[in-house]
Amino acid sequence: MIFHTGTTKPALVLLCCIGTWLATCSLSFGAPISKGDLRTTIDLLKQESKELYNNYIKKQASGMSADESLQLPCFSLDREALTNISVIIAYLEKVKVLSENTVDTSWVIRWLTNISCFNPLNLNISVPGNTDESYNCKVFVLTVLKQFSNCMADLQAKDSIC
């Protein structure tokens, strides 16, 4: 029996470990999402965005109207996808903070991150008006949720964004 020494055995072990690790974490490493997974994720985003908006109107913003001067970029599946998704994620994170976690956007952010194929850009979104005023915060949250819901309702799944 011949025993090999040197780098062969550690390299083989490392290769097996990394292969398993990449297989289980492929989406976070920028692997293209399959067409079926993309459609499923978009359907989930459409449903969740609509529910977030409708629930917010019923529970916290009844009778309020959105601020049409605030423009959120629409979700897209083209070359602008990374930038648009990063901006949308930043707005949704701000919504979660301003609503004091009553509007849970965690799943939406996770799905957007999964289909963006890259790590989103870290952006800081400023809220128009005084953030100490509850009314301004509610209008901001309502506007973001409404625009995101409208954009998702109009979106059609294409082959890929990667």
BARO-136630 format. One line per field, with one value per residue: residue number from 1; residue in three letters; x, y, z of N, C-alpha, C in turn. Coordinates in nm, 2 decimals. Example, Ala and Ser with C-alpha at 12.3 -4.5 7.8 and 13.67 -1.06 7.14 Angstrom:
2
k <- 1/2
r <- ALA/SER
n_X <- 1.32/1.28
n_Y <- -0.57/-0.22
n_Z <- 0.78/0.71
ca_X <- 1.23/1.37
ca_Y <- -0.45/-0.11
ca_Z <- 0.78/0.71
c_X <- 1.32/1.29
c_Y <- -0.33/0.00
c_Z <- 0.78/0.79
END
This chain:
162
k <- 1/2/3/4/5/6/7/8/9/10/11/12/13/14/15/16/17/18/19/20/21/22/23/24/25/26/27/28/29/30/31/32/33/34/35/36/37/38/39/40/41/42/43/44/45/46/47/48/49/50/51/52/53/54/55/56/57/58/59/60/61/62/63/64/65/66/67/68/69/70/71/72/73/74/75/76/77/78/79/80/81/82/83/84/85/86/87/88/89/90/91/92/93/94/95/96/97/98/99/100/101/102/103/104/105/106/107/108/109/110/111/112/113/114/115/116/117/118/119/120/121/122/123/124/125/126/127/128/129/130/131/132/133/134/135/136/137/138/139/140/141/142/143/144/145/146/147/148/149/150/151/152/153/154/155/156/157/158/159/160/161/162
r <- MET/ILE/PHE/HIS/THR/GLY/THR/THR/LYS/PRO/ALA/LEU/VAL/LEU/LEU/CYS/CYS/ILE/GLY/THR/TRP/LEU/ALA/THR/CYS/SER/LEU/SER/PHE/GLY/ALA/PRO/ILE/SER/LYS/GLY/ASP/LEU/ARG/THR/THR/ILE/ASP/LEU/LEU/LYS/GLN/GLU/SER/LYS/GLU/LEU/TYR/ASN/ASN/TYR/ILE/LYS/LYS/GLN/ALA/SER/GLY/MET/SER/ALA/ASP/GLU/SER/LEU/GLN/LEU/PRO/CYS/PHE/SER/LEU/ASP/ARG/GLU/ALA/LEU/THR/ASN/ILE/SER/VAL/ILE/ILE/ALA/TYR/LEU/GLU/LYS/VAL/LYS/VAL/LEU/SER/GLU/ASN/THR/VAL/ASP/THR/SER/TRP/VAL/ILE/ARG/TRP/LEU/THR/ASN/ILE/SER/CYS/PHE/ASN/PRO/LEU/ASN/LEU/ASN/ILE/SER/VAL/PRO/GLY/ASN/THR/ASP/GLU/SER/TYR/ASN/CYS/LYS/VAL/PHE/VAL/LEU/THR/VAL/LEU/LYS/GLN/PHE/SER/ASN/CYS/MET/ALA/ASP/LEU/GLN/ALA/LYS/ASP/SER/ILE/CYS
n_X <- 0.08/0.06/0.12/0.03/0.19/0.21/0.06/-0.17/-0.38/-0.48/-0.56/-0.76/-0.95/-1.01/-1.12/-1.35/-1.49/-1.53/-1.68/-1.92/-2.00/-2.03/-2.24/-2.45/-2.48/-2.51/-2.67/-2.61/-2.36/-2.36/-2.45/-2.63/-2.98/-3.23/-3.47/-3.72/-3.71/-3.68/-3.92/-4.09/-4.00/-4.05/-4.33/-4.38/-4.28/-4.46/-4.70/-4.64/-4.56/-4.80/-4.96/-4.82/-4.86/-5.15/-5.21/-5.08/-5.22/-5.47/-5.42/-5.25/-5.24/-5.48/-5.70/-5.50/-5.29/-5.05/-4.73/-4.67/-4.45/-4.22/-4.02/-3.97/-3.75/-3.85/-3.87/-3.67/-3.57/-3.34/-3.03/-3.01/-3.08/-2.93/-2.87/-3.13/-3.25/-3.09/-3.15/-3.42/-3.41/-3.28/-3.47/-3.68/-3.56/-3.54/-3.81/-3.88/-3.74/-3.85/-4.12/-4.10/-4.05/-4.31/-4.39/-4.28/-4.03/-3.84/-3.85/-3.90/-3.68/-3.49/-3.56/-3.53/-3.25/-3.16/-3.23/-3.08/-2.83/-2.59/-2.42/-2.62/-2.58/-2.47/-2.68/-2.78/-3.08/-3.26/-3.53/-3.79/-3.89/-3.95/-3.83/-3.91/-4.18/-4.47/-4.66/-4.53/-4.35/-4.53/-4.65/-4.43/-4.36/-4.60/-4.60/-4.36/-4.43/-4.66/-4.57/-4.38/-4.54/-4.71/-4.52/-4.43/-4.66/-4.69/-4.47/-4.32/-4.19/-3.87/-3.62/-3.37/-3.18/-2.92
n_Y <- -0.12/0.22/0.53/0.86/1.16/1.51/1.78/1.68/1.53/1.73/1.92/1.78/1.74/2.01/2.09/1.93/2.02/2.30/2.27/2.16/2.36/2.58/2.48/2.48/2.75/2.90/3.11/3.34/3.39/3.49/3.32/3.26/3.28/3.04/3.03/2.93/2.96/3.24/3.33/3.23/3.37/3.63/3.62/3.58/3.82/4.00/3.93/3.97/4.24/4.36/4.28/4.39/4.67/4.69/4.60/4.80/5.03/4.97/4.93/5.14/5.37/5.47/5.66/5.83/5.98/5.90/6.05/6.20/6.33/6.20/5.96/5.63/5.41/5.18/4.83/4.63/4.41/4.44/4.59/4.78/4.66/4.59/4.84/4.95/4.76/4.78/5.04/5.01/4.82/4.97/5.17/5.00/4.90/5.14/5.19/4.98/5.05/5.31/5.25/5.13/4.85/4.75/4.71/4.46/4.40/4.21/3.96/4.04/4.20/4.00/3.83/4.00/4.05/3.79/3.76/3.96/3.88/3.99/4.14/4.39/4.75/4.96/5.20/5.51/5.63/5.93/6.07/6.27/6.58/6.63/6.38/6.33/6.37/6.19/6.17/6.25/6.03/5.82/5.89/5.87/5.59/5.48/5.58/5.46/5.18/5.18/5.25/5.05/4.83/4.88/4.88/4.62/4.49/4.55/4.41/4.18/3.85/3.78/3.60/3.61/3.81/3.83
n_Z <- 0.00/-0.08/0.06/0.02/0.07/0.16/-0.01/-0.13/0.01/0.21/0.02/-0.12/0.09/0.15/-0.10/-0.11/0.12/0.05/-0.18/-0.09/0.08/-0.10/-0.25/-0.07/-0.02/-0.24/-0.36/-0.21/-0.30/-0.55/-0.75/-1.05/-1.03/-1.08/-1.35/-1.27/-0.99/-0.98/-1.08/-0.89/-0.66/-0.74/-0.75/-0.48/-0.38/-0.50/-0.37/-0.10/-0.09/-0.16/0.06/0.28/0.22/0.22/0.48/0.63/0.57/0.67/0.95/1.05/0.89/0.81/0.61/0.53/0.28/0.03/-0.03/-0.32/-0.42/-0.34/-0.49/-0.55/-0.69/-0.95/-0.92/-1.12/-1.39/-1.54/-1.67/-1.47/-1.24/-1.00/-0.88/-0.85/-0.69/-0.46/-0.38/-0.32/-0.12/0.08/0.13/0.23/0.45/0.60/0.63/0.80/1.04/1.09/1.14/1.37/1.38/1.33/1.08/0.91/0.71/0.66/0.52/0.26/0.20/0.22/0.00/-0.21/-0.20/-0.25/-0.52/-0.64/-0.71/-0.63/-0.35/-0.21/-0.25/0.01/0.13/0.25/0.34/0.35/0.54/0.43/0.57/0.92/1.12/1.38/1.39/1.40/1.20/0.96/0.94/0.91/0.66/0.49/0.52/0.42/0.16/0.05/0.08/-0.08/-0.34/-0.39/-0.39/-0.61/-0.82/-0.81/-0.87/-1.14/-1.26/-1.47/-1.49/-1.62/-1.80/-1.65/-1.42/-1.38
ca_X <- 0.00/0.13/0.06/0.08/0.21/0.22/-0.06/-0.28/-0.49/-0.54/-0.63/-0.89/-1.05/-1.05/-1.21/-1.48/-1.56/-1.57/-1.78/-2.04/-2.03/-2.08/-2.36/-2.56/-2.49/-2.49/-2.74/-2.54/-2.23/-2.38/-2.48/-2.76/-3.10/-3.30/-3.59/-3.84/-3.69/-3.70/-4.07/-4.15/-3.96/-4.13/-4.47/-4.38/-4.26/-4.58/-4.80/-4.60/-4.57/-4.94/-5.01/-4.76/-4.93/-5.28/-5.21/-5.04/-5.33/-5.58/-5.38/-5.18/-5.25/-5.62/-5.74/-5.38/-5.25/-4.91/-4.66/-4.64/-4.32/-4.12/-4.02/-3.90/-3.72/-3.92/-3.80/-3.65/-3.49/-3.25/-2.90/-3.02/-3.14/-2.85/-2.89/-3.27/-3.28/-3.02/-3.23/-3.55/-3.38/-3.25/-3.60/-3.75/-3.50/-3.58/-3.95/-3.88/-3.69/-3.95/-4.24/-4.06/-4.07/-4.45/-4.39/-4.17/-3.99/-3.73/-3.86/-3.89/-3.54/-3.41/-3.59/-3.46/-3.11/-3.14/-3.24/-3.00/-2.71/-2.47/-2.46/-2.67/-2.50/-2.52/-2.72/-2.85/-3.20/-3.31/-3.67/-3.84/-3.96/-3.90/-3.85/-3.97/-4.32/-4.53/-4.74/-4.43/-4.30/-4.63/-4.66/-4.31/-4.38/-4.71/-4.55/-4.27/-4.51/-4.75/-4.49/-4.32/-4.65/-4.75/-4.41/-4.43/-4.79/-4.66/-4.35/-4.33/-4.06/-3.80/-3.53/-3.27/-3.13/-2.77
ca_Y <- 0.00/0.34/0.65/0.98/1.27/1.64/1.87/1.61/1.50/1.85/1.98/1.71/1.77/2.15/2.09/1.87/2.12/2.42/2.24/2.15/2.50/2.66/2.42/2.52/2.89/2.95/3.23/3.45/3.41/3.55/3.23/3.30/3.22/2.97/3.09/2.89/3.03/3.38/3.35/3.20/3.48/3.75/3.60/3.60/3.96/4.07/3.90/4.03/4.38/4.40/4.26/4.50/4.79/4.69/4.60/4.93/5.12/4.93/4.93/5.26/5.49/5.49/5.79/5.91/5.96/5.89/6.17/6.17/6.39/6.10/5.86/5.51/5.34/5.06/4.71/4.60/4.29/4.47/4.62/4.87/4.58/4.60/4.97/4.96/4.67/4.84/5.15/4.96/4.76/5.08/5.23/4.91/4.90/5.26/5.17/4.89/5.13/5.42/5.19/5.06/4.71/4.70/4.67/4.37/4.39/4.12/3.86/4.11/4.23/3.87/3.78/4.10/4.02/3.66/3.77/4.06/3.82/4.05/4.21/4.52/4.86/5.02/5.33/5.58/5.70/6.03/6.09/6.41/6.64/6.60/6.24/6.32/6.37/6.06/6.18/6.24/5.90/5.73/5.92/5.81/5.45/5.46/5.61/5.35/5.06/5.19/5.25/4.92/4.74/4.91/4.84/4.47/4.44/4.56/4.34/4.05/3.77/3.75/3.49/3.63/3.95/3.82
ca_Z <- 0.00/-0.09/0.12/-0.04/0.17/0.10/-0.01/-0.19/0.10/0.25/-0.09/-0.14/0.19/0.13/-0.21/-0.07/0.21/-0.02/-0.27/-0.01/0.13/-0.21/-0.29/0.02/0.00/-0.38/-0.39/-0.15/-0.37/-0.68/-0.86/-1.11/-0.98/-1.19/-1.40/-1.19/-0.86/-1.00/-1.09/-0.75/-0.57/-0.78/-0.71/-0.33/-0.36/-0.53/-0.27/0.03/-0.10/-0.15/0.20/0.36/0.19/0.27/0.63/0.69/0.55/0.77/1.09/1.09/0.80/0.76/0.58/0.49/0.14/0.00/-0.08/-0.46/-0.45/-0.31/-0.60/-0.53/-0.82/-0.97/-0.93/-1.26/-1.42/-1.65/-1.62/-1.36/-1.13/-0.88/-0.83/-0.81/-0.57/-0.35/-0.33/-0.27/0.01/0.17/0.17/0.31/0.59/0.67/0.67/0.92/1.15/1.12/1.19/1.50/1.36/1.32/0.94/0.90/0.57/0.65/0.41/0.13/0.18/0.19/-0.13/-0.31/-0.19/-0.32/-0.67/-0.70/-0.76/-0.57/-0.23/-0.24/-0.20/0.14/0.10/0.36/0.29/0.45/0.54/0.41/0.69/1.06/1.16/1.51/1.37/1.37/1.07/0.85/0.93/0.85/0.52/0.43/0.52/0.33/0.02/0.01/0.06/-0.20/-0.47/-0.41/-0.42/-0.75/-0.91/-0.81/-0.95/-1.29/-1.30/-1.53/-1.47/-1.74/-1.79/-1.55/-1.41/-1.36
c_X <- 0.09/0.06/0.12/0.09/0.22/0.08/-0.18/-0.40/-0.55/-0.62/-0.76/-0.99/-1.10/-1.15/-1.35/-1.56/-1.61/-1.68/-1.92/-2.09/-2.09/-2.22/-2.48/-2.58/-2.47/-2.55/-2.66/-2.40/-2.25/-2.41/-2.62/-2.87/-3.17/-3.43/-3.71/-3.83/-3.72/-3.85/-4.14/-4.12/-4.04/-4.27/-4.48/-4.37/-4.39/-4.69/-4.76/-4.60/-4.71/-5.00/-4.95/-4.83/-5.07/-5.29/-5.17/-5.15/-5.44/-5.54/-5.32/-5.19/-5.38/-5.65/-5.62/-5.36/-5.10/-4.86/-4.61/-4.51/-4.20/-4.13/-3.92/-3.87/-3.80/-3.83/-3.79/-3.56/-3.39/-3.11/-2.90/-3.07/-3.06/-2.87/-3.03/-3.30/-3.21/-3.09/-3.35/-3.52/-3.35/-3.38/-3.68/-3.69/-3.53/-3.73/-3.96/-3.84/-3.80/-4.08/-4.22/-4.09/-4.21/-4.47/-4.26/-4.13/-3.87/-3.73/-3.84/-3.75/-3.46/-3.44/-3.52/-3.31/-3.08/-3.14/-3.15/-2.87/-2.58/-2.52/-2.51/-2.57/-2.56/-2.55/-2.79/-2.96/-3.24/-3.46/-3.71/-3.91/-3.89/-3.93/-3.91/-4.12/-4.38/-4.60/-4.64/-4.38/-4.40/-4.65/-4.55/-4.32/-4.49/-4.67/-4.46/-4.34/-4.60/-4.67/-4.43/-4.43/-4.70/-4.65/-4.41/-4.55/-4.77/-4.55/-4.38/-4.19/-4.00/-3.70/-3.43/-3.23/-2.98/-2.69
c_Y <- 0.12/0.46/0.77/1.09/1.40/1.70/1.80/1.59/1.63/1.92/1.92/1.74/1.91/2.16/2.04/1.97/2.24/2.39/2.22/2.28/2.58/2.61/2.47/2.67/2.96/3.08/3.35/3.48/3.45/3.45/3.27/3.22/3.16/3.05/3.06/2.96/3.18/3.41/3.33/3.32/3.61/3.74/3.63/3.75/4.04/4.05/3.98/4.18/4.44/4.39/4.36/4.63/4.80/4.68/4.73/5.03/5.09/4.96/5.07/5.38/5.51/5.63/5.88/5.88/5.97/6.03/6.14/6.24/6.29/5.99/5.75/5.45/5.21/4.94/4.67/4.47/4.32/4.51/4.71/4.79/4.60/4.73/4.99/4.88/4.72/4.95/5.11/4.90/4.87/5.14/5.13/4.89/5.02/5.25/5.08/4.97/5.24/5.36/5.12/4.91/4.66/4.66/4.59/4.34/4.29/4.02/3.93/4.14/4.11/3.82/3.87/4.07/3.89/3.68/3.88/4.01/3.88/4.11/4.35/4.63/4.91/5.16/5.38/5.66/5.81/6.05/6.24/6.46/6.60/6.46/6.22/6.32/6.24/6.06/6.17/6.10/5.80/5.76/5.86/5.66/5.41/5.47/5.50/5.22/5.06/5.18/5.12/4.82/4.76/4.86/4.69/4.42/4.45/4.48/4.21/3.98/3.75/3.64/3.50/3.78/3.95/3.83
c_Z <- 0.00/-0.03/0.06/0.07/0.09/0.09/-0.08/-0.10/0.16/0.14/-0.12/-0.04/0.18/0.01/-0.18/0.02/0.14/-0.12/-0.20/0.04/0.02/-0.26/-0.20/0.03/-0.14/-0.41/-0.33/-0.22/-0.51/-0.79/-0.92/-1.06/-1.10/-1.23/-1.32/-1.05/-0.87/-1.01/-0.96/-0.66/-0.61/-0.74/-0.56/-0.30/-0.39/-0.42/-0.14/0.02/-0.09/-0.01/0.29/0.35/0.25/0.42/0.69/0.68/0.66/0.91/1.13/1.01/0.74/0.73/0.53/0.34/0.13/-0.05/-0.22/-0.50/-0.43/-0.42/-0.56/-0.66/-0.83/-0.97/-1.08/-1.28/-1.53/-1.59/-1.49/-1.23/-1.00/-0.81/-0.77/-0.69/-0.45/-0.29/-0.26/-0.13/0.11/0.22/0.26/0.45/0.67/0.71/0.80/1.05/1.19/1.18/1.32/1.49/1.35/1.17/0.92/0.76/0.55/0.54/0.27/0.10/0.15/0.05/-0.24/-0.31/-0.27/-0.47/-0.73/-0.75/-0.70/-0.44/-0.26/-0.19/-0.07/0.12/0.23/0.30/0.40/0.43/0.52/0.53/0.82/1.10/1.30/1.50/1.32/1.23/0.96/0.83/0.87/0.70/0.44/0.41/0.42/0.19/-0.03/-0.02/-0.06/-0.33/-0.49/-0.45/-0.57/-0.85/-0.92/-0.89/-1.10/-1.34/-1.36/-1.52/-1.61/-1.71/-1.67/-1.54/-1.39/-1.48
END
